[in-house]
Amino acid sequence: MTQRAKHLPSDERRAEAVEAVVELAASANPEEITTSAIAARMKLTQGALFRHFPTKDAIWQGVMEWVSERLLARIDRLAGAESDPLAALKAMFLGHVDFIAEHPGVPRMMVGQLQNTGETPAKRMARTLVENYANRLRRILSAARAEGVLPPDLDIDAAAALFLGMIQGLVMQHLIHGDSARMRADAPRVFAIYRAGLVAGATAVEGRT
């Protein structure tokens, strides 16, 4: 290890620990990732690791913060680049799938945290991520409805839940088959059906007027 690596600033070392967990979770059960494995990945002692994260729960909270910040920043950037709300939804959908393909350990960690029967900072962070994501979907869907792109009686909450459910379904198949290329190939076709359903609803409303 170089002299520079031994003396990284605390923030950089914390980020390195989080990235080590994300990498380990890509090929290991997140519940079985130990602090010794994390420290070994970083080429540190456990004592050095605990100087940056006092507990294992603190490490998992840091991981969930990392996921939340990067995923939400990605979908905000992609959606913000589109003027059409349906194009923004598609960009979010495909961008989210790409994020999972790039970080296959993320869904394993999310599932593990949300299945935890106890209340932990990491579980709260995971739940907040889902809520913040859903709020973004509701804003875009509401904008599309207000512009007349989608029907005025569209159930915004149900449409947002379906969007998230489609991603969760693709992710589950990815976890079963371990095939990110298949997930990426399926994503545009799945979204096309979702979009067609939304637009068909708008056409049906227009036909009744």
ROZA-922902 format. One line per field, with one value per residue: residue number from 1; x, y, z of N, C-alpha, C in turn. Coordinates in nm, 3 decimals, padded with zeros to 5 digits. Layout:
// ROZA-922902
zafi: c(NUM ...);
n_px: c(X ...);
n_py: c(Y ...);
n_pz: c(Z ...);
ca_px: c(X ...);
ca_py: c(Y ...);
ca_pz: c(Z ...);
c_px: c(X ...);
c_py: c(Y ...);
c_pz: c(Z ...);
***
This chain:
// ROZA-922902
zafi: c(1 2 3 4 5 6 7 8 9 10 11 12 13 14 15 16 17 18 19 20 21 22 23 24 25 26 27 28 29 30 31 32 33 34 35 36 37 38 39 40 41 42 43 44 45 46 47 48 49 50 51 52 53 54 55 56 57 58 59 60 61 62 63 64 65 66 67 68 69 70 71 72 73 74 75 76 77 78 79 80 81 82 83 84 85 86 87 88 89 90 91 92 93 94 95 96 97 98 99 100 101 102 103 104 105 106 107 108 109 110 111 112 113 114 115 116 117 118 119 120 121 122 123 124 125 126 127 128 129 130 131 132 133 134 135 136 137 138 139 140 141 142 143 144 145 146 147 148 149 150 151 152 153 154 155 156 157 158 159 160 161 162 163 164 165 166 167 168 169 170 171 172 173 174 175 176 177 178 179 180 181 182 183 184 185 186 187 188 189 190 191 192 193 194 195 196 197 198 199 200 201 202 203 204 205 206 207 208 209);
n_px: c(00.085 00.053 00.210 00.034 -00.215 -00.228 -00.286 -00.529 -00.781 -01.047 -01.312 -01.272 -01.182 -01.407 -01.581 -01.446 -01.478 -01.754 -01.783 -01.640 -01.811 -02.032 -01.914 -01.844 -02.098 -02.191 -02.124 -02.165 -02.367 -02.522 -02.580 -02.388 -02.153 -01.870 -01.710 -01.441 -01.400 -01.462 -01.262 -01.038 -01.074 -01.024 -00.765 -00.698 -00.678 -00.925 -00.952 -00.869 -01.072 -01.294 -01.239 -01.345 -01.605 -01.804 -01.964 -02.103 -02.362 -02.348 -02.189 -02.361 -02.561 -02.419 -02.377 -02.640 -02.695 -02.512 -02.615 -02.868 -02.805 -02.662 -02.832 -03.069 -02.960 -02.882 -03.128 -03.257 -03.093 -03.119 -03.398 -03.435 -03.318 -03.500 -03.775 -04.030 -04.271 -04.327 -04.105 -03.919 -03.991 -03.927 -03.649 -03.574 -03.651 -03.491 -03.242 -03.235 -03.238 -02.992 -02.825 -02.859 -02.756 -02.492 -02.422 -02.465 -02.484 -02.645 -02.940 -02.952 -02.867 -03.063 -03.298 -03.229 -03.214 -03.478 -03.619 -03.545 -03.649 -03.623 -03.588 -03.366 -03.107 -03.018 -03.227 -03.431 -03.325 -03.329 -03.604 -03.678 -03.551 -03.706 -03.950 -03.883 -03.816 -04.063 -04.209 -04.091 -04.172 -04.450 -04.468 -04.384 -04.572 -04.804 -04.756 -04.765 -05.031 -05.155 -05.079 -05.231 -05.136 -05.172 -05.459 -05.718 -05.827 -05.637 -05.492 -05.260 -05.098 -05.120 -05.008 -04.744 -04.670 -04.686 -04.482 -04.253 -04.288 -04.246 -03.972 -03.877 -03.960 -03.802 -03.553 -03.571 -03.582 -03.330 -03.174 -03.238 -03.154 -02.906 -02.827 -02.743 -02.742 -02.970 -03.164 -03.127 -03.194 -03.461 -03.579 -03.649 -03.864 -04.047 -04.102 -04.223 -04.470 -04.585 -04.595 -04.766 -04.999 -05.060 -05.096 -05.301 -05.503 -05.542 -05.636 -05.872 -06.021 -06.044 -06.204 -06.448 -06.538);
n_py: c(-00.120 00.223 00.520 00.734 00.605 00.510 00.727 00.854 01.113 01.134 01.142 01.039 00.787 00.679 00.676 00.494 00.263 00.225 00.179 -00.056 -00.233 -00.230 -00.347 -00.600 -00.701 -00.761 -01.018 -01.166 -01.271 -01.003 -01.003 -01.163 -01.036 -00.940 -00.721 -00.768 -00.867 -00.643 -00.466 -00.609 -00.593 -00.328 -00.322 -00.268 -00.272 -00.408 -00.240 00.006 00.046 00.079 00.322 00.498 00.420 00.363 00.139 -00.165 -00.122 00.149 00.145 00.022 00.214 00.420 00.300 00.285 00.557 00.626 00.481 00.603 00.877 00.861 00.721 00.880 01.121 01.045 00.978 01.223 01.385 01.263 01.272 01.547 01.631 01.599 01.738 01.649 01.484 01.205 01.109 01.175 00.998 00.755 00.786 00.790 00.530 00.358 00.452 00.383 00.103 00.067 00.157 -00.046 -00.262 -00.184 -00.185 -00.451 -00.545 -00.373 -00.413 -00.649 -00.560 -00.369 -00.527 -00.689 -00.499 -00.394 -00.618 -00.660 -00.718 -00.550 -00.200 00.004 00.252 00.224 00.084 00.273 00.469 00.334 00.306 00.573 00.644 00.502 00.634 00.899 00.862 00.775 01.010 01.178 01.050 01.088 01.365 01.402 01.248 01.381 01.626 01.548 01.473 01.718 01.856 01.735 01.513 01.272 01.093 01.282 01.154 00.982 00.755 00.860 00.766 00.488 00.459 00.539 00.342 00.116 00.169 00.153 -00.111 -00.249 -00.211 -00.341 -00.600 -00.660 -00.644 -00.854 -01.075 -01.045 -01.103 -01.369 -01.490 -01.378 -01.212 -00.934 -00.825 -00.927 -00.807 -00.537 -00.550 -00.623 -00.407 -00.167 -00.271 -00.346 -00.096 00.025 -00.105 -00.016 00.262 00.261 00.175 00.391 00.599 00.491 00.501 00.774 00.816 00.673 00.826 01.063 00.967 00.939 01.190);
n_pz: c(00.000 -00.075 00.061 00.047 00.041 00.299 00.450 00.391 00.387 00.635 00.527 00.271 00.331 00.456 00.238 00.080 00.234 00.217 -00.060 -00.074 00.059 -00.116 -00.341 -00.237 -00.182 -00.429 -00.490 -00.265 00.014 00.164 00.440 00.542 00.519 00.679 00.919 00.920 00.665 00.515 00.603 00.515 00.240 00.204 00.275 00.538 00.902 01.130 01.346 01.241 01.057 01.226 01.334 01.161 01.122 01.384 01.446 01.303 01.215 01.160 00.935 00.750 00.741 00.620 00.371 00.269 00.251 00.055 -00.167 -00.191 -00.243 -00.486 -00.663 -00.667 -00.756 -01.012 -01.143 -01.123 -01.280 -01.532 -01.579 -01.568 -01.799 -01.995 -02.169 -02.213 -02.016 -02.027 -02.160 -01.970 -01.765 -01.891 -01.918 -01.648 -01.576 -01.740 -01.664 -01.393 -01.408 -01.536 -01.330 -01.138 -01.282 -01.297 -01.030 -00.885 -00.626 -00.485 -00.494 -00.340 -00.092 -00.033 -00.019 00.195 00.405 00.413 00.481 00.735 01.060 01.274 01.367 01.213 01.151 00.886 00.764 00.788 00.622 00.376 00.342 00.328 00.092 -00.099 -00.062 -00.133 -00.399 -00.502 -00.464 -00.654 -00.886 -00.867 -00.897 -01.164 -01.305 -01.229 -01.351 -01.619 -01.635 -01.585 -01.814 -01.999 -02.124 -02.003 -01.874 -01.702 -01.484 -01.394 -01.168 -00.971 -00.758 -00.790 -01.045 -00.995 -00.811 -00.974 -01.159 -00.993 -00.915 -01.154 -01.195 -00.967 -01.029 -01.256 -01.135 -00.950 -01.124 -01.231 -01.006 -00.976 -01.219 -01.262 -01.473 -01.612 -01.866 -01.984 -01.825 -01.890 -02.160 -02.149 -02.021 -02.185 -02.336 -02.142 -02.028 -02.249 -02.265 -02.026 -02.077 -02.298 -02.179 -02.008 -02.197 -02.353 -02.171 -02.163 -02.423 -02.416 -02.238 -02.385 -02.592 -02.470 -02.433);
ca_px: c(00.000 00.133 00.202 -00.087 -00.329 -00.231 -00.324 -00.642 -00.870 -01.154 -01.425 -01.235 -01.174 -01.545 -01.632 -01.379 -01.542 -01.887 -01.764 -01.597 -01.932 -02.109 -01.844 -01.856 -02.237 -02.218 -02.099 -02.183 -02.487 -02.488 -02.589 -02.270 -02.034 -01.817 -01.621 -01.306 -01.395 -01.458 -01.128 -00.943 -01.094 -00.962 -00.626 -00.687 -00.716 -01.059 -00.942 -00.864 -01.206 -01.385 -01.211 -01.428 -01.743 -01.797 -02.037 -02.141 -02.484 -02.308 -02.142 -02.478 -02.626 -02.338 -02.402 -02.772 -02.682 -02.441 -02.710 -02.972 -02.750 -02.623 -02.947 -03.157 -02.890 -02.886 -03.261 -03.286 -03.019 -03.177 -03.533 -03.423 -03.270 -03.612 -03.884 -04.155 -04.279 -04.318 -03.964 -03.850 -04.017 -03.847 -03.509 -03.560 -03.664 -03.373 -03.128 -03.240 -03.196 -02.847 -02.762 -02.858 -02.663 -02.357 -02.401 -02.556 -02.501 -02.741 -03.070 -02.938 -02.860 -03.194 -03.390 -03.189 -03.250 -03.622 -03.671 -03.502 -03.766 -03.595 -03.576 -03.227 -03.086 -03.006 -03.361 -03.503 -03.270 -03.380 -03.746 -03.683 -03.514 -03.823 -04.050 -03.836 -03.826 -04.205 -04.251 -04.047 -04.262 -04.581 -04.458 -04.378 -04.702 -04.901 -04.729 -04.816 -05.177 -05.194 -05.057 -05.322 -05.068 -05.232 -05.599 -05.739 -05.865 -05.529 -05.455 -05.117 -05.031 -05.112 -04.913 -04.610 -04.645 -04.662 -04.348 -04.156 -04.306 -04.182 -03.828 -03.853 -03.974 -03.682 -03.441 -03.586 -03.539 -03.185 -03.117 -03.259 -03.076 -02.772 -02.801 -02.772 -02.768 -03.111 -03.243 -03.118 -03.267 -03.604 -03.629 -03.722 -03.990 -04.138 -04.149 -04.312 -04.604 -04.631 -04.629 -04.884 -05.114 -05.091 -05.147 -05.429 -05.599 -05.572 -05.716 -06.006 -06.092 -06.078 -06.312 -06.574 -06.577);
ca_py: c(00.000 00.343 00.610 00.815 00.522 00.493 00.850 00.919 01.188 01.052 01.132 00.949 00.651 00.633 00.645 00.371 00.153 00.204 00.118 -00.194 -00.310 -00.242 -00.445 -00.732 -00.745 -00.807 -01.162 -01.230 -01.235 -00.886 -01.033 -01.240 -00.952 -00.905 -00.605 -00.813 -00.876 -00.505 -00.414 -00.677 -00.537 -00.195 -00.340 -00.204 -00.354 -00.377 -00.123 00.125 00.063 00.128 00.464 00.575 00.376 00.304 00.012 -00.221 -00.052 00.277 00.116 -00.001 00.343 00.489 00.237 00.327 00.697 00.624 00.437 00.706 00.997 00.837 00.684 00.995 01.218 00.997 00.992 01.366 01.436 01.208 01.327 01.690 01.657 01.578 01.835 01.573 01.404 01.062 01.084 01.181 00.871 00.651 00.808 00.744 00.385 00.295 00.491 00.303 -00.032 00.073 00.169 -00.179 -00.345 -00.142 -00.214 -00.563 -00.569 -00.279 -00.472 -00.745 -00.485 -00.308 -00.632 -00.729 -00.396 -00.381 -00.738 -00.659 -00.698 -00.440 -00.066 00.048 00.371 00.185 00.052 00.400 00.534 00.262 00.340 00.712 00.643 00.460 00.741 01.013 00.821 00.778 01.150 01.229 00.993 01.152 01.500 01.394 01.198 01.490 01.725 01.493 01.480 01.859 01.897 01.664 01.398 01.157 01.121 01.360 01.068 00.887 00.730 00.891 00.677 00.355 00.465 00.543 00.210 00.024 00.201 00.093 -00.255 -00.302 -00.216 -00.447 -00.728 -00.681 -00.669 -00.989 -01.169 -01.032 -01.176 -01.512 -01.538 -01.320 -01.170 -00.792 -00.794 -00.958 -00.703 -00.415 -00.572 -00.628 -00.281 -00.080 -00.333 -00.336 00.043 00.053 -00.152 00.079 00.389 00.239 00.169 00.528 00.676 00.433 00.556 00.910 00.806 00.628 00.942 01.154 00.907 00.952 01.331);
ca_pz: c(00.000 -00.084 00.174 00.031 00.077 00.444 00.519 00.326 00.477 00.691 00.434 00.162 00.386 00.473 00.104 00.038 00.307 00.158 -00.190 -00.049 00.091 -00.241 -00.425 -00.175 -00.191 -00.565 -00.501 -00.135 00.089 00.246 00.583 00.581 00.504 00.811 00.924 00.884 00.519 00.465 00.631 00.427 00.106 00.206 00.319 00.669 01.016 01.177 01.433 01.157 01.000 01.330 01.362 01.069 01.147 01.518 01.453 01.173 01.174 01.101 00.800 00.665 00.719 00.519 00.242 00.222 00.212 -00.074 -00.269 -00.206 -00.306 -00.625 -00.746 -00.686 -00.840 -01.150 -01.204 -01.135 -01.396 -01.655 -01.597 -01.591 -01.936 -02.087 -02.155 -02.216 -01.893 -02.054 -02.190 -01.841 -01.698 -01.957 -01.882 -01.510 -01.573 -01.797 -01.581 -01.271 -01.446 -01.559 -01.199 -01.078 -01.358 -01.260 -00.888 -00.858 -00.482 -00.427 -00.460 -00.231 00.033 -00.010 00.024 00.330 00.502 00.423 00.545 00.875 01.146 01.365 01.310 01.212 01.068 00.745 00.716 00.772 00.504 00.259 00.329 00.285 -00.050 -00.176 -00.053 -00.212 -00.538 -00.537 -00.472 -00.783 -00.986 -00.857 -00.954 -01.310 -01.350 -01.211 -01.456 -01.744 -01.628 -01.598 -01.953 -02.086 -02.183 -01.938 -01.842 -01.580 -01.371 -01.368 -01.028 -00.966 -00.664 -00.850 -01.156 -00.936 -00.753 -01.085 -01.210 -00.901 -00.920 -01.275 -01.169 -00.870 -01.098 -01.336 -01.044 -00.896 -01.228 -01.239 -00.893 -01.001 -01.333 -01.263 -01.611 -01.624 -02.007 -02.006 -01.758 -01.972 -02.285 -02.120 -01.964 -02.279 -02.376 -02.027 -02.016 -02.362 -02.227 -01.924 -02.143 -02.381 -02.089 -01.965 -02.311 -02.390 -02.075 -02.207 -02.544 -02.377 -02.179 -02.495 -02.668 -02.398 -02.424);
c_px: c(00.088 00.116 00.075 -00.209 -00.342 -00.290 -00.432 -00.722 -00.987 -01.270 -01.395 -01.229 -01.314 -01.606 -01.572 -01.443 -01.678 -01.875 -01.718 -01.717 -02.015 -02.046 -01.857 -01.997 -02.273 -02.202 -02.120 -02.314 -02.453 -02.490 -02.464 -02.141 -01.989 -01.730 -01.477 -01.292 -01.387 -01.318 -01.025 -00.952 -01.023 -00.814 -00.600 -00.709 -00.859 -01.058 -00.941 -01.001 -01.301 -01.352 -01.298 -01.575 -01.744 -01.865 -02.065 -02.269 -02.451 -02.256 -02.261 -02.557 -02.551 -02.360 -02.536 -02.771 -02.614 -02.536 -02.812 -02.920 -02.722 -02.740 -03.037 -03.091 -02.895 -03.023 -03.301 -03.218 -03.084 -03.316 -03.528 -03.378 -03.382 -03.722 -04.020 -04.162 -04.271 -04.175 -03.881 -03.869 -03.934 -03.700 -03.481 -03.558 -03.537 -03.248 -03.121 -03.192 -03.045 -02.772 -02.751 -02.760 -02.518 -02.321 -02.493 -02.575 -02.607 -02.876 -03.062 -02.936 -02.994 -03.293 -03.358 -03.232 -03.401 -03.687 -03.633 -03.622 -03.746 -03.586 -03.432 -03.213 -03.079 -03.143 -03.443 -03.455 -03.321 -03.527 -03.762 -03.647 -03.635 -03.929 -04.010 -03.846 -03.972 -04.256 -04.209 -04.137 -04.397 -04.578 -04.460 -04.512 -04.809 -04.883 -04.784 -04.968 -05.225 -05.177 -05.151 -05.260 -05.128 -05.374 -05.617 -05.777 -05.759 -05.503 -05.303 -05.042 -05.014 -05.011 -04.769 -04.574 -04.614 -04.523 -04.242 -04.166 -04.242 -04.031 -03.796 -03.865 -03.853 -03.562 -03.450 -03.543 -03.387 -03.118 -03.129 -03.163 -02.932 -02.731 -02.840 -02.802 -02.915 -03.200 -03.243 -03.195 -03.417 -03.662 -03.702 -03.857 -04.093 -04.192 -04.245 -04.455 -04.665 -04.678 -04.756 -05.010 -05.156 -05.156 -05.282 -05.539 -05.639 -05.661 -05.859 -06.087 -06.134 -06.197 -06.447 -06.624 -06.652);
c_py: c(00.124 00.427 00.692 00.736 00.506 00.614 00.926 00.999 01.101 01.034 01.035 00.805 00.595 00.595 00.516 00.249 00.121 00.135 -00.027 -00.283 -00.334 -00.347 -00.585 -00.788 -00.793 -00.957 -01.237 -01.187 -01.116 -00.913 -01.106 -01.160 -00.904 -00.781 -00.645 -00.824 -00.737 -00.447 -00.477 -00.623 -00.402 -00.200 -00.260 -00.308 -00.319 -00.254 00.006 00.153 00.126 00.270 00.553 00.542 00.304 00.168 -00.038 -00.154 00.082 00.258 00.099 00.127 00.422 00.432 00.282 00.474 00.707 00.587 00.547 00.827 00.974 00.802 00.804 01.102 01.176 01.018 01.138 01.425 01.390 01.265 01.475 01.726 01.643 01.681 01.766 01.482 01.254 01.022 01.086 01.052 00.758 00.665 00.762 00.592 00.316 00.329 00.411 00.161 -00.035 00.081 00.033 -00.270 -00.311 -00.177 -00.327 -00.594 -00.483 -00.342 -00.574 -00.673 -00.422 -00.410 -00.674 -00.628 -00.386 -00.503 -00.747 -00.630 -00.584 -00.307 -00.020 00.175 00.337 00.152 00.178 00.473 00.468 00.298 00.483 00.724 00.607 00.571 00.861 00.984 00.829 00.921 01.212 01.176 01.063 01.292 01.495 01.346 01.306 01.597 01.677 01.497 01.623 01.910 01.828 01.545 01.269 01.193 01.196 01.275 00.963 00.876 00.744 00.794 00.537 00.352 00.467 00.407 00.108 00.044 00.133 -00.059 -00.319 -00.313 -00.329 -00.585 -00.760 -00.714 -00.810 -01.094 -01.166 -01.110 -01.327 -01.564 -01.486 -01.268 -01.023 -00.753 -00.821 -00.851 -00.575 -00.430 -00.570 -00.491 -00.192 -00.138 -00.326 -00.194 00.078 00.009 -00.058 00.209 00.374 00.234 00.307 00.607 00.623 00.482 00.696 00.909 00.765 00.741 01.038 01.100 00.919 01.095 01.375);
c_pz: c(00.000 00.041 00.168 00.077 00.227 00.514 00.443 00.427 00.520 00.594 00.321 00.210 00.409 00.338 00.052 00.106 00.247 00.023 -00.177 -00.019 -00.036 -00.332 -00.368 -00.191 -00.331 -00.579 -00.370 -00.073 00.179 00.396 00.633 00.563 00.641 00.804 00.889 00.733 00.457 00.483 00.539 00.284 00.094 00.240 00.447 00.779 01.055 01.267 01.353 01.095 01.103 01.375 01.273 01.082 01.281 01.532 01.312 01.122 01.109 00.959 00.706 00.641 00.612 00.380 00.185 00.181 00.076 -00.187 -00.298 -00.283 -00.454 -00.715 -00.772 -00.773 -00.987 -01.213 -01.217 -01.258 -01.525 -01.683 -01.630 -01.730 -02.039 -02.062 -02.151 -02.093 -01.917 -02.091 -02.063 -01.764 -01.758 -01.919 -01.740 -01.504 -01.623 -01.716 -01.452 -01.299 -01.470 -01.426 -01.131 -01.150 -01.322 -01.116 -00.844 -00.710 -00.419 -00.397 -00.349 -00.096 00.068 00.044 00.167 00.435 00.522 00.486 00.693 00.965 01.245 01.291 01.325 01.129 00.920 00.687 00.695 00.648 00.376 00.235 00.280 00.137 -00.136 -00.176 -00.138 -00.362 -00.584 -00.549 -00.605 -00.895 -00.985 -00.918 -01.105 -01.367 -01.338 -01.317 -01.589 -01.747 -01.647 -01.741 -02.050 -02.157 -02.129 -01.893 -01.711 -01.460 -01.341 -01.218 -01.017 -00.874 -00.723 -00.965 -01.105 -00.878 -00.862 -01.144 -01.123 -00.904 -01.042 -01.256 -01.072 -00.934 -01.183 -01.248 -00.986 -00.998 -01.245 -01.126 -00.913 -01.108 -01.335 -01.399 -01.629 -01.768 -02.039 -01.944 -01.839 -02.103 -02.262 -02.082 -02.065 -02.320 -02.263 -02.014 -02.129 -02.332 -02.124 -01.988 -02.226 -02.296 -02.042 -02.079 -02.356 -02.297 -02.116 -02.330 -02.513 -02.318 -02.288 -02.575 -02.602 -02.394 -02.549);
***
